[in-house]
Amino acid sequence: MDQHRRHPSFPIEDRLDLAAEGAVARPVAGPSARETSATSRQGQGLRVLVVDDEEAQRNILAEILEDEGYQVETASGLAEALKRLDADGVDLVLSDLKMPGGSGIDLLDAVKERDADVEVILMTAFSSVETAVEAMRKGAYHYLPKPFEKRDLLRCVAQLRDGIRLRRENLRLQGLLAERFRFENMLGVSPGMQDVFRTVEMVRSNSATVLIRGESGTGKELVARAIHTSGSRRDRPFVAINCAAIPEMLIESELFGHEKGAFTGAHSAKVGRFEEVEDGTLFLDEIGSMKYDLQAKLLRVIQEREFQRIGGSRMIRFRARIVAATSQDLEYLMSEKRFREDLYFRLNVVPVELPPLREREGDLPLLAHHFLERFARELGKSTKAFDPRVLDLLEEYDWPGNIRELENVIQRMVVLADPSVDTIEPEMLPAPIRRQARARQESAAAGAGAQETQPRGRSAVSSPSGREAGDIDSETSAVHPERPAAHPGDGGAPPSAAFVLPPEGLRLSDLEANLIRQALERAEGRLEPASRLLGITYKTLQYRVKKYGLQAYQKQESAISKETSSHS
């Protein structure tokens, strides 16, 4: 019998003692029942195959692992181990290196050929650097030279167990994310969203930089994830960072990482997001909020595809795809020298414009039913339908918070719904939606009353040709004195009462642009008071000013910011 069979392979202090000669096992004192119950289930779910030609060694190893909660099978050599592998799936093979009928290296090759996910730990009393290197090169998880302590074995197996659990959880989450975020699951039948889908379809499998633009709450990160999870990088990391949410003094370290001692408080090296993402997708949300000097470093990374940690000298290759997003007007920021023009053109290779919810015709019922079904299922509620009046009111609402606000509203109604209620009723809607509906009803009623008193054949609004007296002049945008518009506080009817649709019709967009221009002039270019004059939200007015190209009538952003901050 050779040396590694004659002598004990490892010392066992508190479980079993293996005789030096004869390989006879005898029990010794073990842990208390309390200690056993505390640890006996730690390894639940990990299936281990112990392979050793010495029966005493197999039994000792099996008992140690079983006491930790692992599911253990044993085999005496290569042939029996392969039969076990084919019959019963295992997560770990713990094998001696030298055995008759085939070595541990032979077993390692056979295991990896059958299933590369099965891990192998090799044990041997004949350890050498060459053997260890060969084992690791062939895919062994670890290489344990004999003799070894029991705690070393358990520590190694526990680390492997945790790694397998993490890998399984990642696969499960990737499956959920692929189901939730895959391109085919993005909801929308409106023309604007169909354009978005076509763009995602074209860019998802290449590496072009994408810039997603849209108001807050429109789903910019959802689109970024759809590009990632439906493309060729789906199995690689998706790393998102909100440039507006990280303090200015920390964002450079967050992006690029730092070396130990790079600055006060840098007690250890840190891997940044650009390094963490590997060759996956890096999502830079609210890119317009990035400070100006950091934009130059980002530009260099995009151009040169390499970067350095703060305080480091080594160049690190950047292999990921960049998808950026913003809700800000980058063109305006460039004119104010707050966003680099060269960075804008590097990011804006493939632009994606996300329309606000109020412009997604036909999408709201689809989204509302999707959220209703999802929250009813998650909360165990029987609510499964909307009263038709609810959908009408939802579609009439402006949705300044876009899809995020809609999701919040549906969730709130499902949470507060009585368990026995299966239909969402109008009275369950939040107060802002009901208030806006009442205001529109009152405005419509006032307009109808004004139409009855309007002289026949006269119109307060111009036709597209502008021939009517009392119209909105296409040049001055002023209401003619023949029929002046009432103003808030005049004691007259609401402004809508002054307008009557002319017989030949008009372009609603022209009327809306004219009214917005008037409101901005009256409010001296300030958006907040102008939005109150028009009865719409600040964000809605901001969007429509841009839509109709009325920025020249808007006060400069810096002045607006000062006014807003003084009210906050």
C-alpha positions in Angstrom: 0.0 0.0 0.0 1.5 3.4 -1.0 2.2 6.2 1.5 -1.0 8.2 0.9 -3.1 5.1 1.7 -1.1 4.1 4.8 -1.3 7.4 6.7 -4.3 9.6 7.6 -5.0 12.2 5.0 -6.0 14.9 7.4 -6.5 15.4 11.2 -10.0 15.3 12.6 -10.0 16.9 16.1 -13.7 16.7 17.1 -15.5 14.2 14.9 -13.7 11.0 14.0 -10.1 9.8 14.6 -8.5 7.8 11.9 -5.9 5.2 13.2 -2.4 5.6 11.6 -2.3 1.9 10.8 -5.3 -0.2 9.7 -7.5 2.7 8.9 -10.0 1.9 11.6 -12.5 4.7 12.5 -13.7 5.3 16.1 -16.1 8.0 17.2 -15.0 10.8 19.5 -16.9 13.6 21.3 -19.0 15.8 18.9 -20.8 19.1 19.3 -23.9 19.5 21.3 -27.4 19.0 19.8 -27.8 22.8 20.0 -24.7 23.4 17.9 -25.7 20.7 15.4 -29.2 22.2 14.9 -27.6 25.6 14.3 -25.4 24.4 11.4 -27.0 21.2 10.1 -29.0 22.9 7.4 -26.3 25.4 6.2 -25.5 23.3 3.2 -29.1 22.4 2.2 -29.4 22.0 -1.5 -25.8 21.4 -2.4 -25.2 17.9 -3.7 -21.7 16.5 -3.2 -20.1 13.4 -4.6 -17.1 12.2 -2.6 -14.7 10.0 -4.6 -11.8 8.1 -2.8 -10.6 4.5 -3.1 -10.2 4.3 0.7 -13.5 3.5 2.4 -12.5 5.1 5.7 -11.6 8.4 4.1 -14.8 8.4 2.1 -16.9 7.8 5.2 -15.1 10.5 7.3 -15.5 13.1 4.5 -19.2 12.1 3.9 -20.0 12.4 7.6 -18.4 15.8 8.0 -20.3 17.2 5.0 -23.6 15.5 6.0 -23.3 17.1 9.5 -23.2 20.5 7.7 -26.4 19.7 5.8 -24.9 18.8 2.5 -26.5 15.9 0.4 -23.6 13.4 0.0 -23.1 10.4 -2.3 -19.8 8.4 -2.4 -17.9 6.5 -5.0 -14.7 4.3 -4.8 -13.2 5.3 -8.1 -13.5 6.7 -11.5 -15.9 4.2 -13.0 -18.4 4.3 -10.1 -18.2 8.1 -9.9 -19.1 8.4 -13.6 -22.1 6.1 -13.0 -23.2 8.3 -10.1 -22.8 11.4 -12.2 -24.9 10.0 -15.0 -27.6 8.7 -12.6 -27.8 11.6 -10.2 -26.9 15.3 -10.8 -24.4 16.8 -8.4 -23.0 20.3 -7.8 -19.6 19.3 -6.4 -17.2 16.4 -6.9 -14.6 16.1 -4.0 -12.0 13.6 -5.3 -8.7 12.1 -4.4 -6.0 12.7 -7.0 -4.4 9.2 -7.1 -6.7 6.3 -7.4 -6.5 2.9 -9.2 -8.5 2.8 -12.4 -8.2 6.5 -13.2 -6.9 9.6 -11.5 -8.6 12.7 -10.2 -7.4 14.6 -13.3 -9.2 12.0 -15.5 -12.3 12.4 -13.4 -12.0 16.2 -13.7 -11.9 15.9 -17.5 -14.9 13.6 -17.6 -17.0 15.8 -15.3 -16.3 19.0 -17.3 -17.1 17.2 -20.5 -20.5 16.1 -19.1 -21.4 19.4 -17.3 -19.1 22.4 -17.1 -21.2 23.9 -14.2 -20.3 21.0 -11.9 -17.3 22.0 -9.7 -14.4 19.8 -8.7 -12.1 19.9 -5.7 -9.1 17.7 -5.8 -7.2 16.3 -2.8 -3.8 14.7 -2.7 -0.8 14.0 -0.6 1.5 14.2 -3.7 1.0 17.9 -4.3 3.3 19.7 -6.7 3.1 23.0 -8.5 2.9 21.3 -11.9 -0.1 19.1 -10.8 -1.9 22.1 -9.2 -1.4 24.2 -12.3 -2.7 21.4 -14.5 -5.8 20.9 -12.3 -6.7 24.6 -12.2 -6.1 25.0 -15.9 -8.5 22.1 -16.6 -11.2 23.8 -14.5 -10.8 22.5 -10.9 -12.4 24.8 -8.3 -9.7 24.2 -5.7 -6.7 22.0 -4.9 -6.3 20.8 -1.3 -2.9 19.3 -0.4 -3.0 16.7 2.4 -3.0 16.8 5.3 -5.6 19.6 5.7 -7.7 20.8 8.6 -11.4 20.1 8.7 -12.1 23.8 8.9 -10.2 24.4 5.7 -12.3 21.8 3.9 -15.6 23.3 5.2 -14.5 26.8 4.4 -13.7 25.8 0.8 -17.0 24.0 0.3 -18.9 26.8 1.9 -17.4 29.4 -0.4 -18.3 27.2 -3.4 -21.8 26.7 -2.1 -22.3 30.5 -1.7 -20.9 31.0 -5.3 -23.3 28.4 -6.7 -26.3 30.1 -4.8 -25.3 33.5 -6.2 -25.0 32.1 -9.7 -28.4 30.4 -9.5 -30.0 33.6 -8.1 -28.4 35.7 -10.9 -29.8 33.3 -13.5 -33.2 33.5 -11.9 -33.1 37.3 -11.8 -31.9 37.4 -15.4 -34.9 35.3 -16.4 -37.2 37.6 -14.6 -35.6 40.7 -16.1 -35.7 39.2 -19.6 -39.4 38.5 -19.1 -40.1 41.9 -17.8 -37.9 44.1 -19.9 -37.5 42.3 -23.2 -38.3 44.4 -26.2 -41.4 42.4 -27.1 -42.9 43.2 -23.7 -42.7 46.9 -24.0 -46.2 48.3 -24.2 -47.4 50.8 -26.7 -49.5 51.1 -29.9 -49.1 54.8 -30.5 -47.1 55.9 -33.5 -44.5 57.5 -31.2 -43.8 54.3 -29.3 -43.8 52.3 -32.6 -41.0 54.5 -33.7 -39.2 53.8 -30.4 -39.6 50.0 -30.9 -38.2 50.2 -34.5 -35.2 52.1 -33.2 -34.6 49.6 -30.4 -34.9 46.7 -32.9 -32.2 48.3 -35.1 -29.7 49.1 -32.4 -30.0 46.3 -29.9 -27.3 44.0 -31.3 -24.7 46.6 -32.2 -22.4 48.8 -30.0 -23.6 52.3 -31.1 -24.0 54.9 -28.3 -27.7 55.7 -27.7 -29.1 58.9 -26.2 -32.7 58.5 -24.8 -34.6 61.8 -24.3 -37.9 62.3 -22.6 -39.6 63.8 -19.7 -39.2 62.4 -16.2 -41.3 59.2 -15.8 -41.6 58.3 -19.4 -39.6 55.1 -19.0 -36.1 55.9 -20.2 -34.4 53.2 -18.1 -36.9 50.7 -19.3 -35.9 51.4 -22.9 -32.2 51.2 -21.9 -32.8 47.8 -20.3 -34.8 46.6 -23.4 -31.8 47.5 -25.6 -29.6 45.5 -23.3 -31.7 42.4 -22.5 -32.8 41.9 -26.1 -29.4 42.3 -27.6 -26.1 40.5 -27.8 -25.0 41.7 -24.4 -27.9 40.3 -22.5 -25.7 37.9 -20.4 -23.3 40.6 -19.5 -23.8 43.2 -16.6 -26.2 46.1 -16.9 -24.9 48.9 -14.7 -27.1 52.0 -14.1 -25.9 55.3 -12.5 -28.0 58.4 -11.9 -25.6 61.3 -12.5 -28.0 63.7 -10.7 -28.3 61.6 -7.5 -24.6 61.3 -6.6 -22.9 64.2 -4.8 -20.6 66.1 -7.1 -17.5 65.3 -5.1 -18.1 61.5 -5.3 -19.3 61.0 -8.8 -15.8 60.8 -10.4 -14.8 58.1 -8.0 -18.1 56.3 -8.5 -17.6 56.3 -12.3 -13.8 55.6 -12.6 -12.9 54.2 -9.2 -9.8 55.1 -7.2 -6.6 53.7 -5.8 -5.8 53.4 -2.1 -4.6 56.8 -0.8 -5.7 58.7 -3.9 -7.4 61.3 -1.6 -8.3 61.8 2.0 -10.5 58.9 3.1 -9.5 56.5 0.3 -8.4 53.8 2.7 -8.7 51.1 0.1 -8.9 50.8 -3.7 -12.4 51.0 -5.3 -13.6 49.6 -8.6 -15.7 52.2 -10.5 -18.8 51.6 -12.6 -16.8 51.8 -15.8 -14.7 48.9 -14.7 -17.6 47.0 -13.0 -19.6 46.9 -16.2 -17.0 44.8 -18.1 -18.4 44.4 -21.6 -22.0 44.9 -20.7 -24.1 48.1 -20.9 -23.4 51.3 -18.9 -26.6 53.4 -18.5 -25.8 57.0 -17.6 -29.2 58.5 -16.5 -29.6 62.3 -16.3 -26.4 62.9 -18.2 -27.3 66.6 -18.5 -26.5 67.0 -14.7 -22.9 65.8 -15.0 -20.5 68.6 -14.1 -18.7 70.2 -17.0 -15.1 69.2 -16.2 -16.1 65.5 -15.8 -17.8 65.6 -19.2 -14.3 66.0 -20.7 -13.2 62.8 -19.0 -16.3 60.9 -20.2 -15.6 62.2 -23.7 -12.1 60.8 -23.6 -13.3 57.4 -22.5 -15.8 57.2 -25.3 -13.1 58.3 -27.9 -10.1 56.3 -26.6 -12.0 53.4 -25.0 -9.7 53.5 -21.9 -9.5 55.2 -18.6 -7.6 55.4 -15.3 -8.7 55.1 -11.7 -8.2 58.3 -9.6 -4.7 58.2 -8.3 -3.8 55.4 -10.7 -1.3 55.1 -13.6 -2.5 51.9 -15.2 -4.8 52.3 -18.3 -7.9 50.1 -18.1 -9.7 49.1 -21.3 -13.4 50.1 -21.6 -15.4 47.5 -23.6 -19.0 48.3 -22.6 -21.7 50.0 -24.5 -23.0 53.4 -23.3 -26.6 54.3 -23.2 -27.3 57.8 -21.9 -30.6 59.5 -21.0 -31.8 63.0 -20.0 -35.0 64.9 -19.4 -33.2 68.2 -19.9 -32.8 70.4 -23.0 -29.2 69.7 -23.9 -29.3 72.2 -26.8 -30.1 74.9 -24.3 -27.4 73.7 -21.9 -24.9 73.8 -24.7 -25.9 77.4 -25.5 -25.3 78.2 -21.8 -21.9 76.4 -21.9 -23.1 73.9 -19.4 -22.9 70.9 -21.6 -20.1 70.1 -24.1 -21.0 70.1 -27.7 -18.4 67.5 -28.6 -19.8 65.1 -25.9 -23.3 65.7 -27.2 -22.4 64.5 -30.7 -20.6 61.5 -29.3 -23.6 60.5 -27.2 -26.2 61.3 -29.8 -25.2 58.7 -32.4 -28.6 57.0 -32.1 -31.3 59.3 -30.6 -34.4 57.9 -29.1 -37.3 60.3 -28.4 -39.7 59.0 -25.8 -43.1 60.8 -26.1 -44.9 61.9 -22.9 -47.9 59.8 -21.9 -50.3 62.6 -22.8 -49.2 62.3 -26.4 -49.3 58.4 -26.6 -52.8 58.1 -28.2 -54.3 54.7 -27.4 -51.6 53.6 -24.9 -53.1 54.7 -21.7 -55.9 52.0 -21.5 -53.2 49.3 -22.4 -50.9 50.5 -19.7 -53.7 51.0 -17.1 -54.9 47.4 -17.6 -51.4 46.1 -17.4 -50.7 47.8 -14.1 -54.2 46.8 -12.7 -53.5 43.1 -13.5 -50.0 43.2 -12.1 -50.9 44.9 -8.8 -54.1 42.9 -8.3 -52.0 39.7 -8.6 -49.2 40.9 -6.3 -51.7 42.2 -3.6 -54.1 39.3 -3.9 -57.0 41.5 -4.8 -60.0 40.5 -7.0 -60.0 43.9 -8.7 -59.8 43.2 -12.4 -61.6 46.0 -14.4 -62.2 49.7 -14.8 -65.5 51.4 -14.9 -65.5 53.0 -18.5 -65.8 56.5 -16.9 -62.5 55.9 -15.1 -60.7 55.3 -18.3 -62.3 58.4 -19.8 -61.1 60.5 -16.8 -57.6 58.9 -16.9 -57.3 59.8 -20.6 -58.4 63.4 -20.0 -55.7 63.9 -17.3 -52.4 65.6 -18.3 -50.1 63.2 -16.5 -47.2 65.5 -15.7 -45.5 62.5 -14.0 -46.1 60.3 -17.1 -46.0 56.5 -16.7 -44.5 56.6 -13.3 -47.5 58.7 -12.1 -49.9 56.4 -13.8 -48.3 53.3 -12.2 -48.5 55.0 -8.8 -52.2 56.0 -9.3 -53.2 52.4 -10.3 -51.3 50.9 -7.4 -52.9 53.2 -4.9 -56.4 52.4 -6.1 -55.7 48.7 -6.0 -54.2 48.9 -2.5 -57.2 50.9 -1.2 -59.9 48.9 -3.0 -62.2 46.8 -0.8 -61.3 43.1 -1.2 -64.8 42.4 -2.5 -64.7 45.1 -5.2 -63.8 43.9 -8.7 -64.2 47.2 -10.5 -62.4 50.5 -10.1 -65.0 53.3 -9.8 -64.6 57.0 -10.5 -64.8 58.0 -6.8 -61.6 55.9 -6.2 -59.6 58.2 -8.4 -57.1 60.6 -6.7 -58.3 64.1 -6.0 -56.1 65.9 -8.7 -57.6 63.8 -11.5 -61.2 64.4 -10.3 -60.5 68.2 -9.8 -59.1 68.5 -13.4 -62.2 66.7 -14.7 -64.5 69.1 -12.9 -62.6 72.1 -14.1 -62.9 71.0 -17.7 -66.6 70.3 -17.3 -67.2 73.8 -15.9 -65.1 75.3 -18.7 -67.0 73.4 -21.3 -70.3 74.5 -19.8 -69.2 78.1 -19.7 -68.1 77.8 -23.4 -71.5 76.4 -24.4 -73.2 79.3 -22.7 -71.0 81.9 -24.5 -71.7 80.2 -27.8 -75.5 80.8 -27.3 -74.9 84.5 -26.8 -72.4 84.9 -29.6 -73.8 86.9 -32.6 -74.4 84.6 -35.5 -71.7 84.7 -38.2 -69.2 86.3 -35.8 -66.2 84.5 -34.4 -63.7 85.3 -31.6 -61.1 83.2 -33.3 -59.6 83.4 -36.7 -60.0 80.8 -39.3 -56.8 79.6 -40.9 -57.2 82.4 -43.4 -57.7 85.0 -40.6 -60.7 86.7 -42.3 -63.0 86.9 -39.3 -63.3 90.2 -37.3 -62.4 89.7 -33.7 -59.8 87.0 -34.5 -56.4 86.2 -33.1 -54.1 88.1 -35.4 -51.5 85.8 -36.9 -48.8 88.4 -36.5 -49.6 90.1 -33.1 -51.3 87.2 -31.4 -53.7 89.7 -29.8 -57.4 89.2 -29.5 -59.1 92.0 -31.5 -61.2 94.5 -29.5 -64.4 93.5 -31.2 -64.5 90.5 -28.9 -61.8 90.8 -26.2 -61.0 87.7 -24.2 -61.9 87.7 -20.6 -59.1 87.5 -18.1 -59.0 85.8 -14.7 -60.2 88.1 -12.1 -62.2 90.3 -14.5 -65.5 89.0 -13.1 -66.4 87.7 -16.5 -66.5 84.3 -17.9 -63.4 82.0 -18.1 -61.1 82.7 -21.1 -62.5 79.7 -22.9 -65.9 81.5 -23.0 -64.5 84.1 -25.4 -63.6 81.6 -28.1 -66.2 80.0 -30.5 -65.2 77.6 -33.2 -65.7 79.4 -36.6 -67.9 77.6 -39.2 -64.9 76.8 -41.4 -62.9 75.4 -38.5 -59.3 76.1 -37.4 -56.0 74.4 -36.7 -56.0 73.6 -32.9 -52.2 73.7 -32.8 -52.2 77.3 -34.2 -54.6 78.3 -31.5 -52.6 76.6 -28.8 -49.4 78.2 -29.9 -51.0 81.6 -30.0 -52.4 81.3 -26.5 -49.1 80.0 -25.1 -47.3 83.0 -26.7 -49.9 85.4 -25.2 -49.5 83.8 -21.7 -45.7 84.0 -21.9 -45.9 87.7 -23.0 -48.3 88.5 -20.2 -46.1 86.6 -17.6 -43.0 88.4 -19.0 -41.5 85.0 -20.1 -41.9 83.3 -16.7 -43.2 79.7 -17.1 -44.7 79.3 -13.6 -47.3 82.2 -13.9 -47.9 81.5 -17.5 -48.8 77.9 -16.7 -51.3 79.2 -14.1 -52.9 81.5 -16.7 -53.3 78.5 -19.1 -54.5 76.1 -16.4 -51.8 73.5 -17.1 -48.8 72.2 -15.2 -45.3 73.8 -15.4 -43.9 70.7 -17.1 -46.7 70.6 -19.6 -46.0 74.2 -20.6 -42.3 73.6 -20.7 -42.8 70.8 -23.2 -45.2 72.8 -25.4 -43.0 75.8 -25.5 -40.3 73.5 -26.9 -42.8 71.8 -29.2 -44.0 75.1 -30.8 -40.5 76.7 -30.9 -41.5 79.5 -28.5 -38.3 79.6 -26.5 -37.6 83.2 -27.6 -40.7 84.2 -25.5 -39.4 82.4 -22.5 -37.3 84.0 -19.8 -33.7 82.7 -19.4 -33.4 79.6 -17.3 -31.1 81.2 -14.8 -33.7 83.8 -14.0 -36.5 81.2 -13.8 -34.4 79.1 -11.4 -33.9 82.1 -9.1 -37.6 82.8 -9.1 -38.5 79.1 -8.4 -35.9 78.8 -5.6 -37.4 81.9 -4.0 -40.8 80.2 -3.8 -39.4 76.9 -2.5 
